[in-house]
Each structure stands twice: as C-alpha cells, then as structure tokens.
Amino acid sequence: MKTSTFNTHLGSIAIDHDVIAQYAGAVAMECFGIVGMANVNVADGLAKLLKKDSMTKGINVTIGADRKLTIDFHVIISYGVSIMAVADNLIDSVKYKLEEFTGLEVEKINVFVEGVRVID
C-alpha cells in the first residue's frame, strides 16, 4: 500500500494511491469505448480483462515530489472504435475529474491499449 503525505498550513493530508486508482478506474469505465482494465502477464505476454472489483491492478499511480500525478492505464477497448478518440476522451475525462477530486495536478496520463474486445 503506497501512500503520499502532504503538509499544508492546516495539517497533513495522506492519500493512498489505491484510492486514486479506484476513482480513476471508475471515471475510465464511464468513457465510451473502454471495455475494462487489463492485467498484463509479463511472462506470457497476455492481457486479461479484470473484473470491476480488481480493476486497480490495471492502473498505476505515481505521485512525484512536486505533487504531480502520473497515471498509467492498461485498457481493453471495444472493437471498431477509434483508438485515438477513446484515448483522448479517457485522458481528458480522467485529468479533469482527478484534479477536482484530489486537488493535485495531473502531469501525465499514459494509455496502453492491451487488447480489443467485440461487444455484443
């Protein structure tokens, strides 16, 4: 469990990285074209669709010394949609909502498309 602590004039604030990852995952799932988060098995080179209760495994959150967020998403997208459009929508939505939620600046969002899924 990783936690970042910030001192303010009113006291200390500790934010667990899993909290940010859960919120970012919920925002991402609202984006058109995102099927879910992916868990990548490095040994096999396979990406597996994660269930909603473990989607934070497909998201990596880093908070730098300058209090800026870097987030890596490993996603599976719907077949037939524009990857660029989905990634741009994901980045814009997550950046806006995370900055509102945490009060921290989002420096970088990396989107790794690990697979494509046909949705009925």
C-alpha positions, 0 to 999 in steps of 0.5 A: 500500500503506497501512500503520499503525505502532504503538509499544508498550513492546516495539517497533513493530508495522506492519500493512498494511491489505491484510492486514486486508482479506484476513482480513476478506474471508475471515471475510465469505465464511464468513457465510451469505448473502454471495455475494462482494465487489463492485467498484463502477464509479463511472462506470457505476454497476455492481457486479461480483462479484470473484473470491476472489483480488481480493476486497480491492478490495471492502473498505476499511480505515481505521485512525484515530489512536486505533487504531480500525478502520473497515471498509467492505464492498461485498457481493453477497448471495444472493437471498431472504435477509434483508438485515438478518440477513446484515448483522448476522451479517457485522458481528458475525462480522467485529468479533469475529474482527478484534479477536482477530486484530489486537488493535485495536478495531473502531469501525465496520463499514459494509455496502453491499449492491451487488447480489443474486445467485440461487444455484443 
